[in-house]
Amino acid sequence: MYDIVIIGGGPGGYVAAIRASQLGGKVLLAEERELGGTCLNRGCIPTKAMVHCASVYSAALHGDAIGLNFTGLSLDYSGVARHRDQVVSALVQGIGG
């Protein structure tokens, strides 16, 4: 038997589950997909990780304006995707403990 059942493992759900557990409750967290919800796994966080990569790339492309010159600068989409996936994975692991 559970003291509380939380439906949805997004930002509100997993925080509520953690807090209820800290307070001594036996908790069931039901999530249809991945822990962390849409924002963490497919929305906000992956997008922000990729935007960060694009920002760094853009800064390097325009580095000559401040005396920085890069030769052979290229964009490796596989590397960007790998970075995105690593960021998401690290955050999901942080939630799951």
FENMOMO-V244355 format. One record per residue. N is the residue number from 1. RES is the residue in one small letter. SS is DSSP state (alpha for helix, beta for strand, coil for the rest). PSI is psi in radians with two decimals (NA if undefined). BURIAL is + if it has 9 or more other ideal C-beta (glycine too) atoms within 8 Angstrom, else -. Layout:
# FENMOMO-V244355
<<N,RES,SS,PSI,BURIAL> <N,RES,SS,PSI,BURIAL>>
This chain:
# FENMOMO-V244355
<<1,m,coil,2.48,-> <2,y,coil,2.61,-> <3,d,coil,-0.55,-> <4,i,beta,2.45,+> <5,v,beta,2.18,-> <6,i,beta,2.20,+> <7,i,beta,2.03,-> <8,g,coil,2.10,+> <9,g,coil,0.52,+> <10,g,coil,-2.93,+> <11,p,alpha,-0.67,+> <12,g,alpha,-0.73,-> <13,g,alpha,-0.86,+> <14,y,alpha,-0.56,+> <15,v,alpha,-0.73,-> <16,a,alpha,-0.70,+> <17,a,alpha,-0.76,+> <18,i,alpha,-0.81,-> <19,r,alpha,-0.75,-> <20,a,alpha,-0.68,+> <21,s,alpha,-0.73,+> <22,q,alpha,-0.55,-> <23,l,coil,0.08,-> <24,g,coil,0.08,-> <25,g,coil,2.63,+> <26,k,coil,2.07,-> <27,v,beta,2.41,+> <28,l,beta,2.12,-> <29,l,beta,2.04,+> <30,a,beta,2.14,+> <31,e,coil,2.23,+> <32,e,coil,-0.63,-> <33,r,coil,-2.21,-> <34,e,coil,2.53,+> <35,l,coil,2.32,+> <36,g,coil,-0.34,+> <37,g,alpha,-2.99,+> <38,t,alpha,-0.81,-> <39,c,alpha,-0.86,+> <40,l,alpha,-0.73,+> <41,n,alpha,-0.60,+> <42,r,coil,-0.07,-> <43,g,coil,-1.85,+> <44,c,alpha,-0.92,-> <45,i,alpha,-0.87,+> <46,p,alpha,-0.68,+> <47,t,alpha,-0.79,-> <48,k,alpha,-0.62,-> <49,a,alpha,-0.71,+> <50,m,alpha,-0.66,+> <51,v,alpha,-0.67,-> <52,h,alpha,-0.80,-> <53,c,alpha,-0.76,+> <54,a,alpha,-0.66,-> <55,s,alpha,-0.75,-> <56,v,alpha,-0.76,-> <57,y,alpha,-0.79,+> <58,s,alpha,-0.73,-> <59,a,alpha,-0.70,-> <60,a,alpha,-0.69,+> <61,l,alpha,-0.58,-> <62,h,coil,0.32,-> <63,g,alpha,-0.44,+> <64,d,alpha,-0.42,-> <65,a,alpha,-0.39,-> <66,i,alpha,0.35,-> <67,g,coil,0.22,-> <68,l,coil,2.16,-> <69,n,coil,2.19,-> <70,f,coil,2.39,-> <71,t,coil,2.40,-> <72,g,coil,0.47,-> <73,l,coil,2.27,-> <74,s,coil,2.83,-> <75,l,coil,2.17,-> <76,d,coil,1.71,-> <77,y,alpha,-0.63,-> <78,s,alpha,-0.70,-> <79,g,alpha,-0.69,-> <80,v,alpha,-0.78,+> <81,a,alpha,-0.67,-> <82,r,alpha,-0.76,-> <83,h,alpha,-0.84,+> <84,r,alpha,-0.83,+> <85,d,alpha,-0.63,+> <86,q,alpha,-0.69,-> <87,v,alpha,-0.85,+> <88,v,alpha,-0.80,+> <89,s,alpha,-0.77,-> <90,a,alpha,-0.72,-> <91,l,alpha,-0.68,+> <92,v,alpha,-0.73,+> <93,q,alpha,-0.62,-> <94,g,alpha,-0.57,-> <95,i,alpha,-0.79,+> <96,g,alpha,-0.34,-> <97,g,coil,NA,->>
